[in-house]
Amino acid sequence: MSSVSEDLGCRRGEFSRKHYGSVELLISSDADGAIQRAGRFRVENGSSDENTEYTPGTWHRTDVHLENPEYYTRWYFKYFLGKVHQNYIGTDAEKNPFFLSVVLSDQNNQRVPQYHSILWRKTGTQKICLPYSPTKTLSVKSILSAMSLEKFEKSPREIFHPEIQKDLLVLEEQEGSVNFKFGVLYAKDGQLTDDEMFSNDDTTGTCSIYTVYQGHEIMFHVSTMLPYSRENKQQVERKRHIGNDIVTIVFQEGEESSPAFKPSMIRSHFTHIFALVRYNKQNDSYRLKIFSEESVPLFGPPLPSPPVFTNHQEFRDFLLVKLINGEKATLETPTFSQKRQRTLDMLIRSLYQDLMPDLHKNMLNRRSFSDVLPESPKSTRKKEEARQAEFVRLGQALKLKTTVKGDTPATLATTSFCKKEPWESQSFCSNFPHEVVCADSWGQSLLVSTDAGILLIDDGQPSVQVFDKTLQIKQMHVLEALDLLIARTDKGKDSRLLVFRLSAVQKDIETKQMIRSKYDCRENKLERTKGCHLYAVNTHHGSELRIVVAIRNKLLLITKKYNPCNSVTSSSLLSLPESPVDEFQYIREICLSDPPVVMTLVDGPTGDSDNMICVAYRHQFDLVNESTGESYRLHHVEANKVNFVAAIDVYEDGEAGLLLCYNYVCQYRKVYPFNGGSPFIQSSAYDFHFSWNQVPYAVVCAFPYILAFTTDSIEIRLVVNGNLVHTAVVPELQLVASRSDIYFKATAAVRGSSHSSSKEMSSRSSPQTPTAYEMAECPLSSSEGEIPGKNLYKIPLSNLVGRSIERPLKSPLTPKVITTPTSSGVTSLPVTHSLSLSRMEIKEIASRTRKELLGLLDEPIPKMEGAQKQKKAPRRQSDPKQGAVRSTSSDRLISTSFESFSESRHLSTSSDPDTVANREESSPSSYPFHLTSLYDEDIIDLK
């Protein structure tokens, strides 16, 4: 049987970790068949069979995102450095020192003040955002309590030294470098050992390959361009570089049927990820395969199926993002995380010991422990003002120095302006004047419960009143496939569960006969539901619709009597009873110890005595068997205060699991049916957890994404690993509906001038500070001085899950031709730069603009010999001490405006390819394989 409501997979997309490969034992042998080495690696192949036939030119796209981009994760550099903020030092109950930094900042120039807080401990950094209230002072104790640090050996004291900024910046840099080094190894057909691969092309190059991708500098250690020795069979000079790279690209020649490369062929304790690339001359395509050491956490993007790329630019973007994400993921393995933790612990203890004399001598904490000042103190004392001025001056100098060194996080958003992101929203209803209580999708329309009654809204059409304001609905489900509307009215003891036929509601709309009131709904009340405060319906595959109603600490299980099919037909409608209430039957009552705050139904694999109910109350999540009423502890929350958000049922490859969301935490627990329906609950390798930067009030799954909604932002992460991909700032945000497409209500921000171009705004902004144009996620008003209004926006689910979503029914409203208003008072769409353009149109525009910009660089480049002749090349400057090329204004124009069209540069090398001396032309013999797809072939033809 199909799903009784909308299929969960259709509404949320498909969740499966199999898309990220499977772990295999790989054994390598020499030409004589003797086993050399073995290792366990996760193999990503995009399909079950590497030799599966594919049609050239077809590529099933997966969304390509940098995970945990430094622009969103390096908080101290972005929000603190160069601004007045507070830093505290203390020791926890185990006598381990910690540091706390707090700043009040405007969220990306969106007039959303927030406290950003960073807790520095030996186990790593913890970051949270807390709301700002002008009438309530935030305390240090409350901040630490929100970070689950409540007991101290020594209470925190404030540090006034401006030099503390330099030390804290060093602590943040321990999270990993913003720049990368990747190895590139050439393997000829039939080569089975690393000695053979490293000995290819007996040449010593004078250049290496360098590029910039989305703000990240990348140096490639190309084996055929590194020093070569005829006497040294193992080519130690080459292995010294590539063997110490975390990620290596292996370009293998030969046919698909020839022996394939295996990671166990390479002797290295440092390299954890190998990207195997094969080139097909016949159709000018690349095939990709990824090997990751077993301990490396999952990272995206998953390979398309088949993993074949005919578009070289798309292949370049995909491969570079995959490798950057892979190196970041490798840093979380025990090999690297334990070293990082030891280093962090040493730095924190050393800094603590350096500050201890001042803590006792100068009594640094003269301010109240309970206060965190939201802004600089309004003191007239010249000493305090001078200290703050020096504090800011030193911070700004550090920020500038870090930027010049090239160690700054990417200052641009992670996407270019011509790329449409899947979470971009569309305008659905402008100037919506009502307060929204709840809503649900009905076809392409939205059924909304407001303070003015129940309204049916469609894009570009006037709203239609369905029920008047006497009916106050607090919760609703539109089940189109069953022709049912389920709603909960909330009037204390008079609360009820109501059931309507959608066809009857639609008929009233079409004929305009009447607008129903609560007095017309007496026949729609379900029995025994008086006083209910919560209900839940099943959402996955099942043979029957199940409803669980919570009345204080009692649960009522109600099912639908008639389930002839999962879709409404004329014959099925004729067989249904006259009243929809008669379709339901009461099954049993289950008693709990406390009233549930969150409730979710979990479908068992058989549906026979193994269906479960997940409930949240007090400090725990429990599973309750629907058949027996037995309760099992699923998860206990170790916190003084618990804010339950959601329990989302997830079915990975058909097996039930739950995403438990509370406070800042999202925890995944897999539920195994055991012994006739009793769940088998224990820690599993499949379980994982991650933390949000802010406490959400709602969480929505749309695989591969999980979205957290707060009062002023949408935090978007990947379900498979919890990694952050984007944070959208949306002032006064309210999630409206999310069972299908995601609808939200937001305030249109007031903007004085909206006519400046991105180039003009960038020129007026400092290099390290993003402009409002670059980061604005909320809609912007086009009229100066306009009073903020609230609008409804939609994020199509099909954009998030990457495929079309089938709707059982069309919109209940008849389409009308609407003339688009031209008034300047109409608000614009929130960040939909390319919403109305096709992908081909976007490419044409980007290509044309790109050629115009590259025309600035068409002048011939003089060949330089020696460091003195570098001054003759006005296009770039080099810094031998830092080992990287620095661009002048014309070069920077390309990298800032088109980060996806990154530059490639030949960099002269001696023994270390990162030591830059000059720029020279390279011999064609240095490139025995195609590297052009990794770099911008329009600037330098590496062939």
JOTADA-V870662 format. One record per residue. N is the residue number from 1. RES is the residue in one letter. BURIAL is + if it has 16 or more other C-alpha atoms within 10 Angstrom, else -. Layout:
BEGIN
n->N res->RES burial->BURIAL
n->N res->RES burial->BURIAL
END
This chain:
BEGIN
n->1 res->M burial->-
n->2 res->S burial->-
n->3 res->S burial->+
n->4 res->V burial->+
n->5 res->S burial->+
n->6 res->E burial->+
n->7 res->D burial->+
n->8 res->L burial->+
n->9 res->G burial->+
n->10 res->C burial->+
n->11 res->R burial->+
n->12 res->R burial->+
n->13 res->G burial->+
n->14 res->E burial->+
n->15 res->F burial->+
n->16 res->S burial->-
n->17 res->R burial->+
n->18 res->K burial->-
n->19 res->H burial->+
n->20 res->Y burial->+
n->21 res->G burial->+
n->22 res->S burial->-
n->23 res->V burial->-
n->24 res->E burial->-
n->25 res->L burial->-
n->26 res->L burial->+
n->27 res->I burial->-
n->28 res->S burial->+
n->29 res->S burial->+
n->30 res->D burial->-
n->31 res->A burial->-
n->32 res->D burial->-
n->33 res->G burial->-
n->34 res->A burial->-
n->35 res->I burial->-
n->36 res->Q burial->-
n->37 res->R burial->-
n->38 res->A burial->-
n->39 res->G burial->-
n->40 res->R burial->+
n->41 res->F burial->+
n->42 res->R burial->+
n->43 res->V burial->+
n->44 res->E burial->+
n->45 res->N burial->+
n->46 res->G burial->+
n->47 res->S burial->+
n->48 res->S burial->-
n->49 res->D burial->-
n->50 res->E burial->-
n->51 res->N burial->-
n->52 res->T burial->-
n->53 res->E burial->-
n->54 res->Y burial->-
n->55 res->T burial->-
n->56 res->P burial->-
n->57 res->G burial->-
n->58 res->T burial->-
n->59 res->W burial->+
n->60 res->H burial->-
n->61 res->R burial->+
n->62 res->T burial->+
n->63 res->D burial->+
n->64 res->V burial->+
n->65 res->H burial->+
n->66 res->L burial->+
n->67 res->E burial->+
n->68 res->N burial->+
n->69 res->P burial->+
n->70 res->E burial->+
n->71 res->Y burial->+
n->72 res->Y burial->+
n->73 res->T burial->+
n->74 res->R burial->+
n->75 res->W burial->+
n->76 res->Y burial->+
n->77 res->F burial->+
n->78 res->K burial->+
n->79 res->Y burial->+
n->80 res->F burial->+
n->81 res->L burial->+
n->82 res->G burial->+
n->83 res->K burial->+
n->84 res->V burial->+
n->85 res->H burial->+
n->86 res->Q burial->+
n->87 res->N burial->+
n->88 res->Y burial->+
n->89 res->I burial->+
n->90 res->G burial->+
n->91 res->T burial->+
n->92 res->D burial->+
n->93 res->A burial->-
n->94 res->E burial->-
n->95 res->K burial->-
n->96 res->N burial->+
n->97 res->P burial->+
n->98 res->F burial->+
n->99 res->F burial->+
n->100 res->L burial->+
n->101 res->S burial->+
n->102 res->V burial->+
n->103 res->V burial->+
n->104 res->L burial->+
n->105 res->S burial->+
n->106 res->D burial->-
n->107 res->Q burial->+
n->108 res->N burial->+
n->109 res->N burial->-
n->110 res->Q burial->+
n->111 res->R burial->-
n->112 res->V burial->+
n->113 res->P burial->+
n->114 res->Q burial->+
n->115 res->Y burial->+
n->116 res->H burial->+
n->117 res->S burial->+
n->118 res->I burial->+
n->119 res->L burial->+
n->120 res->W burial->+
n->121 res->R burial->+
n->122 res->K burial->+
n->123 res->T burial->-
n->124 res->G burial->+
n->125 res->T burial->+
n->126 res->Q burial->-
n->127 res->K burial->+
n->128 res->I burial->+
n->129 res->C burial->+
n->130 res->L burial->+
n->131 res->P burial->-
n->132 res->Y burial->+
n->133 res->S burial->-
n->134 res->P burial->-
n->135 res->T burial->-
n->136 res->K burial->-
n->137 res->T burial->-
n->138 res->L burial->+
n->139 res->S burial->-
n->140 res->V burial->+
n->141 res->K burial->+
n->142 res->S burial->-
n->143 res->I burial->+
n->144 res->L burial->+
n->145 res->S burial->-
n->146 res->A burial->+
n->147 res->M burial->+
n->148 res->S burial->-
n->149 res->L burial->-
n->150 res->E burial->-
n->151 res->K burial->-
n->152 res->F burial->-
n->153 res->E burial->-
n->154 res->K burial->-
n->155 res->S burial->-
n->156 res->P burial->+
n->157 res->R burial->+
n->158 res->E burial->+
n->159 res->I burial->+
n->160 res->F burial->+
n->161 res->H burial->-
n->162 res->P burial->+
n->163 res->E burial->-
n->164 res->I burial->+
n->165 res->Q burial->+
n->166 res->K burial->-
n->167 res->D burial->-
n->168 res->L burial->+
n->169 res->L burial->+
n->170 res->V burial->-
n->171 res->L burial->+
n->172 res->E burial->+
n->173 res->E burial->-
n->174 res->Q burial->-
n->175 res->E burial->+
n->176 res->G burial->-
n->177 res->S burial->-
n->178 res->V burial->+
n->179 res->N burial->+
n->180 res->F burial->+
n->181 res->K burial->+
n->182 res->F burial->+
n->183 res->G burial->+
n->184 res->V burial->+
n->185 res->L burial->+
n->186 res->Y burial->+
n->187 res->A burial->+
n->188 res->K burial->+
n->189 res->D burial->-
n->190 res->G burial->-
n->191 res->Q burial->+
n->192 res->L burial->+
n->193 res->T burial->+
n->194 res->D burial->+
n->195 res->D burial->+
n->196 res->E burial->+
n->197 res->M burial->+
n->198 res->F burial->+
n->199 res->S burial->+
n->200 res->N burial->+
n->201 res->D burial->+
n->202 res->D burial->+
n->203 res->T burial->+
n->204 res->T burial->+
n->205 res->G burial->+
n->206 res->T burial->+
n->207 res->C burial->+
n->208 res->S burial->+
n->209 res->I burial->+
n->210 res->Y burial->+
n->211 res->T burial->+
n->212 res->V burial->+
n->213 res->Y burial->+
n->214 res->Q burial->+
n->215 res->G burial->+
n->216 res->H burial->+
n->217 res->E burial->+
n->218 res->I burial->+
n->219 res->M burial->+
n->220 res->F burial->+
n->221 res->H burial->+
n->222 res->V burial->+
n->223 res->S burial->+
n->224 res->T burial->+
n->225 res->M burial->+
n->226 res->L burial->+
n->227 res->P burial->+
n->228 res->Y burial->+
n->229 res->S burial->+
n->230 res->R burial->-
n->231 res->E burial->-
n->232 res->N burial->-
n->233 res->K burial->-
n->234 res->Q burial->+
n->235 res->Q burial->+
n->236 res->V burial->+
n->237 res->E burial->+
n->238 res->R burial->+
n->239 res->K burial->+
n->240 res->R burial->-
n->241 res->H burial->+
n->242 res->I burial->+
n->243 res->G burial->+
n->244 res->N burial->+
n->245 res->D burial->+
n->246 res->I burial->+
n->247 res->V burial->+
n->248 res->T burial->+
n->249 res->I burial->+
n->250 res->V burial->+
n->251 res->F burial->+
n->252 res->Q burial->+
n->253 res->E burial->+
n->254 res->G burial->-
n->255 res->E burial->-
n->256 res->E burial->-
n->257 res->S burial->-
n->258 res->S burial->-
n->259 res->P burial->-
n->260 res->A burial->-
n->261 res->F burial->+
n->262 res->K burial->+
n->263 res->P burial->+
n->264 res->S burial->+
n->265 res->M burial->+
n->266 res->I burial->+
n->267 res->R burial->-
n->268 res->S burial->-
n->269 res->H burial->-
n->270 res->F burial->-
n->271 res->T burial->+
n->272 res->H burial->+
n->273 res->I burial->+
n->274 res->F burial->+
n->275 res->A burial->+
n->276 res->L burial->+
n->277 res->V burial->+
n->278 res->R burial->+
n->279 res->Y burial->+
n->280 res->N burial->-
n->281 res->K burial->-
n->282 res->Q burial->-
n->283 res->N burial->-
n->284 res->D burial->-
n->285 res->S burial->+
n->286 res->Y burial->+
n->287 res->R burial->+
n->288 res->L burial->+
n->289 res->K burial->+
n->290 res->I burial->+
n->291 res->F burial->+
n->292 res->S burial->+
n->293 res->E burial->+
n->294 res->E burial->+
n->295 res->S burial->+
n->296 res->V burial->+
n->297 res->P burial->+
n->298 res->L burial->+
n->299 res->F burial->+
n->300 res->G burial->+
n->301 res->P burial->+
n->302 res->P burial->+
n->303 res->L burial->+
n->304 res->P burial->+
n->305 res->S burial->+
n->306 res->P burial->+
n->307 res->P burial->+
n->308 res->V burial->+
n->309 res->F burial->+
n->310 res->T burial->+
n->311 res->N burial->-
n->312 res->H burial->+
n->313 res->Q burial->+
n->314 res->E burial->+
n->315 res->F burial->+
n->316 res->R burial->+
n->317 res->D burial->+
n->318 res->F burial->+
n->319 res->L burial->+
n->320 res->L burial->+
n->321 res->V burial->+
n->322 res->K burial->+
n->323 res->L burial->+
n->324 res->I burial->+
n->325 res->N burial->+
n->326 res->G burial->+
n->327 res->E burial->+
n->328 res->K burial->+
n->329 res->A burial->+
n->330 res->T burial->+
n->331 res->L burial->+
n->332 res->E burial->+
n->333 res->T burial->+
n->334 res->P burial->-
n->335 res->T burial->-
n->336 res->F burial->-
n->337 res->S burial->+
n->338 res->Q burial->-
n->339 res->K burial->-
n->340 res->R burial->+
n->341 res->Q burial->+
n->342 res->R burial->-
n->343 res->T burial->-
n->344 res->L burial->+
n->345 res->D burial->+
n->346 res->M burial->-
n->347 res->L burial->+
n->348 res->I burial->+
n->349 res->R burial->+
n->350 res->S burial->-
n->351 res->L burial->+
n->352 res->Y burial->+
n->353 res->Q burial->-
n->354 res->D burial->-
n->355 res->L burial->+
n->356 res->M burial->-
n->357 res->P burial->-
n->358 res->D burial->-
n->359 res->L burial->+
n->360 res->H burial->-
n->361 res->K burial->-
n->362 res->N burial->-
n->363 res->M burial->-
n->364 res->L burial->+
n->365 res->N burial->+
n->366 res->R burial->-
n->367 res->R burial->-
n->368 res->S burial->-
n->369 res->F burial->-
n->370 res->S burial->-
n->371 res->D burial->-
n->372 res->V burial->+
n->373 res->L burial->+
n->374 res->P burial->+
n->375 res->E burial->-
n->376 res->S burial->-
n->377 res->P burial->-
n->378 res->K burial->-
n->379 res->S burial->-
n->380 res->T burial->-
n->381 res->R burial->-
n->382 res->K burial->-
n->383 res->K burial->-
n->384 res->E burial->-
n->385 res->E burial->-
n->386 res->A burial->-
n->387 res->R burial->-
n->388 res->Q burial->+
n->389 res->A burial->-
n->390 res->E burial->+
n->391 res->F burial->+
n->392 res->V burial->+
n->393 res->R burial->+
n->394 res->L burial->+
n->395 res->G burial->+
n->396 res->Q burial->+
n->397 res->A burial->-
n->398 res->L burial->+
n->399 res->K burial->+
n->400 res->L burial->+
n->401 res->K burial->-
n->402 res->T burial->+
n->403 res->T burial->+
n->404 res->V burial->-
n->405 res->K burial->-
n->406 res->G burial->+
n->407 res->D burial->+
n->408 res->T burial->+
n->409 res->P burial->+
n->410 res->A burial->+
n->411 res->T burial->+
n->412 res->L burial->+
n->413 res->A burial->+
n->414 res->T burial->+
n->415 res->T burial->+
n->416 res->S burial->+
n->417 res->F burial->+
n->418 res->C burial->+
n->419 res->K burial->+
n->420 res->K burial->+
n->421 res->E burial->+
n->422 res->P burial->+
n->423 res->W burial->+
n->424 res->E burial->+
n->425 res->S burial->+
n->426 res->Q burial->+
n->427 res->S burial->+
n->428 res->F burial->+
n->429 res->C burial->+
n->430 res->S burial->+
n->431 res->N burial->-
n->432 res->F burial->-
n->433 res->P burial->-
n->434 res->H burial->-
n->435 res->E burial->-
n->436 res->V burial->+
n->437 res->V burial->+
n->438 res->C burial->+
n->439 res->A burial->+
n->440 res->D burial->+
n->441 res->S burial->+
n->442 res->W burial->+
n->443 res->G burial->+
n->444 res->Q burial->+
n->445 res->S burial->+
n->446 res->L burial->+
n->447 res->L burial->+
n->448 res->V burial->+
n->449 res->S burial->+
n->450 res->T burial->+
n->451 res->D burial->+
n->452 res->A burial->+
n->453 res->G burial->+
n->454 res->I burial->+
n->455 res->L burial->+
n->456 res->L burial->+
n->457 res->I burial->+
n->458 res->D burial->+
n->459 res->D burial->+
n->460 res->G burial->+
n->461 res->Q burial->+
n->462 res->P burial->-
n->463 res->S burial->+
n->464 res->V burial->+
n->465 res->Q burial->+
n->466 res->V burial->+
n->467 res->F burial->+
n->468 res->D burial->+
n->469 res->K burial->+
n->470 res->T burial->-
n->471 res->L burial->+
n->472 res->Q burial->+
n->473 res->I burial->+
n->474 res->K burial->+
n->475 res->Q burial->+
n->476 res->M burial->+
n->477 res->H burial->+
n->478 res->V burial->+
n->479 res->L burial->+
n->480 res->E burial->+
n->481 res->A burial->+
n->482 res->L burial->+
n->483 res->D burial->+
n->484 res->L burial->+
n->485 res->L burial->+
n->486 res->I burial->+
n->487 res->A burial->+
n->488 res->R burial->+
n->489 res->T burial->+
n->490 res->D burial->+
n->491 res->K burial->+
n->492 res->G burial->-
n->493 res->K burial->-
n->494 res->D burial->-
n->495 res->S burial->+
n->496 res->R burial->+
n->497 res->L burial->+
n->498 res->L burial->+
n->499 res->V burial->+
n->500 res->F burial->+
n->501 res->R burial->+
n->502 res->L burial->+
n->503 res->S burial->-
n->504 res->A burial->-
n->505 res->V burial->+
n->506 res->Q burial->-
n->507 res->K burial->-
n->508 res->D burial->-
n->509 res->I burial->+
n->510 res->E burial->-
n->511 res->T burial->-
n->512 res->K burial->-
n->513 res->Q burial->-
n->514 res->M burial->-
n->515 res->I burial->+
n->516 res->R burial->+
n->517 res->S burial->+
n->518 res->K burial->-
n->519 res->Y burial->-
n->520 res->D burial->-
n->521 res->C burial->-
n->522 res->R burial->-
n->523 res->E burial->-
n->524 res->N burial->+
n->525 res->K burial->+
n->526 res->L burial->+
n->527 res->E burial->-
n->528 res->R burial->-
n->529 res->T burial->+
n->530 res->K burial->+
n->531 res->G burial->+
n->532 res->C burial->+
n->533 res->H burial->+
n->534 res->L burial->+
n->535 res->Y burial->+
n->536 res->A burial->+
n->537 res->V burial->+
n->538 res->N burial->+
n->539 res->T burial->+
n->540 res->H burial->+
n->541 res->H burial->+
n->542 res->G burial->+
n->543 res->S burial->+
n->544 res->E burial->+
n->545 res->L burial->+
n->546 res->R burial->+
n->547 res->I burial->+
n->548 res->V burial->+
n->549 res->V burial->+
n->550 res->A burial->+
n->551 res->I burial->+
n->552 res->R burial->+
n->553 res->N burial->-
n->554 res->K burial->+
n->555 res->L burial->+
n->556 res->L burial->+
n->557 res->L burial->+
n->558 res->I burial->+
n->559 res->T burial->+
n->560 res->K burial->+
n->561 res->K burial->-
n->562 res->Y burial->+
n->563 res->N burial->+
n->564 res->P burial->-
n->565 res->C burial->+
n->566 res->N burial->+
n->567 res->S burial->+
n->568 res->V burial->-
n->569 res->T burial->-
n->570 res->S burial->-
n->571 res->S burial->-
n->572 res->S burial->-
n->573 res->L burial->-
n->574 res->L burial->-
n->575 res->S burial->-
n->576 res->L burial->-
n->577 res->P burial->-
n->578 res->E burial->-
n->579 res->S burial->-
n->580 res->P burial->+
n->581 res->V burial->+
n->582 res->D burial->-
n->583 res->E burial->-
n->584 res->F burial->+
n->585 res->Q burial->+
n->586 res->Y burial->-
n->587 res->I burial->-
n->588 res->R burial->-
n->589 res->E burial->-
n->590 res->I burial->+
n->591 res->C burial->+
n->592 res->L burial->+
n->593 res->S burial->-
n->594 res->D burial->-
n->595 res->P burial->+
n->596 res->P burial->+
n->597 res->V burial->+
n->598 res->V burial->+
n->599 res->M burial->+
n->600 res->T burial->+
n->601 res->L burial->+
n->602 res->V burial->+
n->603 res->D burial->+
n->604 res->G burial->+
n->605 res->P burial->+
n->606 res->T burial->-
n->607 res->G burial->-
n->608 res->D burial->-
n->609 res->S burial->-
n->610 res->D burial->+
n->611 res->N burial->+
n->612 res->M burial->+
n->613 res->I burial->+
n->614 res->C burial->+
n->615 res->V burial->+
n->616 res->A burial->+
n->617 res->Y burial->+
n->618 res->R burial->+
n->619 res->H burial->+
n->620 res->Q burial->-
n->621 res->F burial->+
n->622 res->D burial->+
n->623 res->L burial->+
n->624 res->V burial->+
n->625 res->N burial->+
n->626 res->E burial->+
n->627 res->S burial->+
n->628 res->T burial->-
n->629 res->G burial->+
n->630 res->E burial->-
n->631 res->S burial->+
n->632 res->Y burial->+
n->633 res->R burial->-
n->634 res->L burial->+
n->635 res->H burial->+
n->636 res->H burial->-
n->637 res->V burial->-
n->638 res->E burial->-
n->639 res->A burial->-
n->640 res->N burial->-
n->641 res->K burial->-
n->642 res->V burial->-
n->643 res->N burial->+
n->644 res->F burial->+
n->645 res->V burial->+
n->646 res->A burial->+
n->647 res->A burial->+
n->648 res->I burial->+
n->649 res->D burial->+
n->650 res->V burial->+
n->651 res->Y burial->+
n->652 res->E burial->-
n->653 res->D burial->-
n->654 res->G burial->-
n->655 res->E burial->-
n->656 res->A burial->+
n->657 res->G burial->+
n->658 res->L burial->+
n->659 res->L burial->+
n->660 res->L burial->+
n->661 res->C burial->+
n->662 res->Y burial->+
n->663 res->N burial->+
n->664 res->Y burial->+
n->665 res->V burial->+
n->666 res->C burial->+
n->667 res->Q burial->+
n->668 res->Y burial->+
n->669 res->R burial->+
n->670 res->K burial->+
n->671 res->V burial->+
n->672 res->Y burial->+
n->673 res->P burial->+
n->674 res->F burial->-
n->675 res->N burial->-
n->676 res->G burial->-
n->677 res->G burial->+
n->678 res->S burial->+
n->679 res->P burial->+
n->680 res->F burial->-
n->681 res->I burial->+
n->682 res->Q burial->-
n->683 res->S burial->-
n->684 res->S burial->-
n->685 res->A burial->-
n->686 res->Y burial->-
n->687 res->D burial->-
n->688 res->F burial->+
n->689 res->H burial->+
n->690 res->F burial->+
n->691 res->S burial->+
n->692 res->W burial->+
n->693 res->N burial->+
n->694 res->Q burial->+
n->695 res->V burial->+
n->696 res->P burial->+
n->697 res->Y burial->+
n->698 res->A burial->+
n->699 res->V burial->+
n->700 res->V burial->+
n->701 res->C burial->+
n->702 res->A burial->+
n->703 res->F burial->+
n->704 res->P burial->+
n->705 res->Y burial->+
n->706 res->I burial->+
n->707 res->L burial->+
n->708 res->A burial->+
n->709 res->F burial->+
n->710 res->T burial->+
n->711 res->T burial->+
n->712 res->D burial->+
n->713 res->S burial->+
n->714 res->I burial->+
n->715 res->E burial->+
n->716 res->I burial->+
n->717 res->R burial->+
n->718 res->L burial->+
n->719 res->V burial->+
n->720 res->V burial->+
n->721 res->N burial->+
n->722 res->G burial->+
n->723 res->N burial->+
n->724 res->L burial->+
n->725 res->V burial->+
n->726 res->H burial->+
n->727 res->T burial->+
n->728 res->A burial->+
n->729 res->V burial->+
n->730 res->V burial->+
n->731 res->P burial->+
n->732 res->E burial->+
n->733 res->L burial->+
n->734 res->Q burial->+
n->735 res->L burial->+
n->736 res->V burial->+
n->737 res->A burial->+
n->738 res->S burial->+
n->739 res->R burial->+
n->740 res->S burial->+
n->741 res->D burial->+
n->742 res->I burial->+
n->743 res->Y burial->+
n->744 res->F burial->+
n->745 res->K burial->+
n->746 res->A burial->+
n->747 res->T burial->+
n->748 res->A burial->+
n->749 res->A burial->+
n->750 res->V burial->+
n->751 res->R burial->+
n->752 res->G burial->-
n->753 res->S burial->-
n->754 res->S burial->-
n->755 res->H burial->-
n->756 res->S burial->-
n->757 res->S burial->-
n->758 res->S burial->-
n->759 res->K burial->-
n->760 res->E burial->-
n->761 res->M burial->-
n->762 res->S burial->+
n->763 res->S burial->-
n->764 res->R burial->-
n->765 res->S burial->-
n->766 res->S burial->-
n->767 res->P burial->+
n->768 res->Q burial->+
n->769 res->T burial->-
n->770 res->P burial->+
n->771 res->T burial->+
n->772 res->A burial->+
n->773 res->Y burial->+
n->774 res->E burial->+
n->775 res->M burial->+
n->776 res->A burial->+
n->777 res->E burial->+
n->778 res->C burial->+
n->779 res->P burial->+
n->780 res->L burial->+
n->781 res->S burial->+
n->782 res->S burial->+
n->783 res->S burial->+
n->784 res->E burial->-
n->785 res->G burial->-
n->786 res->E burial->-
n->787 res->I burial->-
n->788 res->P burial->+
n->789 res->G burial->+
n->790 res->K burial->+
n->791 res->N burial->+
n->792 res->L burial->+
n->793 res->Y burial->+
n->794 res->K burial->+
n->795 res->I burial->+
n->796 res->P burial->+
n->797 res->L burial->+
n->798 res->S burial->+
n->799 res->N burial->+
n->800 res->L burial->+
n->801 res->V burial->+
n->802 res->G burial->+
n->803 res->R burial->-
n->804 res->S burial->-
n->805 res->I burial->+
n->806 res->E burial->-
n->807 res->R burial->+
n->808 res->P burial->+
n->809 res->L burial->-
n->810 res->K burial->-
n->811 res->S burial->+
n->812 res->P burial->+
n->813 res->L burial->+
n->814 res->T burial->-
n->815 res->P burial->-
n->816 res->K burial->-
n->817 res->V burial->-
n->818 res->I burial->-
n->819 res->T burial->-
n->820 res->T burial->-
n->821 res->P burial->-
n->822 res->T burial->-
n->823 res->S burial->-
n->824 res->S burial->-
n->825 res->G burial->-
n->826 res->V burial->-
n->827 res->T burial->+
n->828 res->S burial->+
n->829 res->L burial->+
n->830 res->P burial->+
n->831 res->V burial->+
n->832 res->T burial->+
n->833 res->H burial->-
n->834 res->S burial->+
n->835 res->L burial->+
n->836 res->S burial->-
n->837 res->L burial->-
n->838 res->S burial->-
n->839 res->R burial->-
n->840 res->M burial->-
n->841 res->E burial->-
n->842 res->I burial->+
n->843 res->K burial->-
n->844 res->E burial->-
n->845 res->I burial->-
n->846 res->A burial->+
n->847 res->S burial->-
n->848 res->R burial->-
n->849 res->T burial->-
n->850 res->R burial->+
n->851 res->K burial->-
n->852 res->E burial->-
n->853 res->L burial->+
n->854 res->L burial->+
n->855 res->G burial->-
n->856 res->L burial->-
n->857 res->L burial->-
n->858 res->D burial->-
n->859 res->E burial->-
n->860 res->P burial->-
n->861 res->I burial->-
n->862 res->P burial->-
n->863 res->K burial->-
n->864 res->M burial->+
n->865 res->E burial->-
n->866 res->G burial->-
n->867 res->A burial->-
n->868 res->Q burial->-
n->869 res->K burial->-
n->870 res->Q burial->+
n->871 res->K burial->-
n->872 res->K burial->-
n->873 res->A burial->-
n->874 res->P burial->-
n->875 res->R burial->+
n->876 res->R burial->+
n->877 res->Q burial->-
n->878 res->S burial->+
n->879 res->D burial->-
n->880 res->P burial->-
n->881 res->K burial->-
n->882 res->Q burial->-
n->883 res->G burial->+
n->884 res->A burial->+
n->885 res->V burial->+
n->886 res->R burial->+
n->887 res->S burial->-
n->888 res->T burial->-
n->889 res->S burial->-
n->890 res->S burial->-
n->891 res->D burial->+
n->892 res->R burial->+
n->893 res->L burial->-
n->894 res->I burial->+
n->895 res->S burial->+
n->896 res->T burial->+
n->897 res->S burial->+
n->898 res->F burial->+
n->899 res->E burial->+
n->900 res->S burial->+
n->901 res->F burial->+
n->902 res->S burial->+
n->903 res->E burial->+
n->904 res->S burial->+
n->905 res->R burial->+
n->906 res->H burial->+
n->907 res->L burial->+
n->908 res->S burial->+
n->909 res->T burial->+
n->910 res->S burial->+
n->911 res->S burial->-
n->912 res->D burial->+
n->913 res->P burial->+
n->914 res->D burial->+
n->915 res->T burial->+
n->916 res->V burial->+
n->917 res->A burial->+
n->918 res->N burial->+
n->919 res->R burial->+
n->920 res->E burial->+
n->921 res->E burial->-
n->922 res->S burial->+
n->923 res->S burial->-
n->924 res->P burial->-
n->925 res->S burial->-
n->926 res->S burial->+
n->927 res->Y burial->+
n->928 res->P burial->-
n->929 res->F burial->+
n->930 res->H burial->-
n->931 res->L burial->+
n->932 res->T burial->+
n->933 res->S burial->+
n->934 res->L burial->+
n->935 res->Y burial->+
n->936 res->D burial->+
n->937 res->E burial->+
n->938 res->D burial->-
n->939 res->I burial->-
n->940 res->I burial->-
n->941 res->D burial->-
n->942 res->L burial->+
n->943 res->K burial->-
END
